């Protein structure tokens, strides 16, 4: 069985990198996005098992993203 695939979406580069590193060390395959536009692109190319999503981002918030995005019923940690 392959490792779970997680998309981390956060505009704070330092926090995004920390989450990426920590989750990778825990055995997850992690892809990161700096904003919701990048997240949408990655959602079209990759199949994820869960999302880690920043709630407060400039432009489109995490809440707005969840209301409009086709996240395919994925579990989301905000």
N, C-alpha and C positions, 0 to 999 in steps of 0.2 A: 504494500500500500504506500502511495506517495505521501509526502508531507502536506499538511493543509496549506492552502494558498490564501494569503491575506493581503488586502489592499489597504494601505495606510494613507489617509488623506488629511494633510495638515499644512497650513501656510507657514508655520514656524519651522524653519529649516533645522534648527538645533533639536527641537523636540521630535520632528519627523525622523531625523537620523538616529536619535536615541531609541525610538520605538522600533525602527527598522533593525538596528543592531541587537536589541534585547530579544525581539521576537524571533529573529534568525537564530540566535543562540539557543532558543527554546525548541528549535526544530521546525519552525514554520518557514515556508517559502514566502518572502515578502517583496511586494512591489509598492513603491511610494508615488504619491501625486502631491504637488504643491497647491493645487486648487481643484475646484469641481470640474473645470473644463478638462484638465488632464485626467481626472478620475473617469469621466465619461469615455474618453478615448481608450483608456486602459480596460474599461468594462466591455468595450466592443472587441478587444483583441484577446483578452484572457478570461478564464473561468476561475472565479474566486469562491472560497468557502466562507469568508467573513470579511466585514469591513471594519476598520477603526477610523472613526470620522470625527474631526474637529467640529465643534458646534458653532463657534464664532470665527468666521473667516470674512475677509473683505470681499465685496461683490456679492456672491451667493453664500448664504450660511449653510451649515450642515443640515439644519431643519428643512430649509428650502430645497436643498439637493435631494433629500429623502422624499419630499412630497412630489418632486418632478422626475426623479431618476428611475430608470428601470433597473432596480437592484435585484430583481428576480427572487425576492423573498429571502435574501441573504440575512444572516444575523448581523446586527450592527452594534458596535460598542461606541458610544459617544462620550 
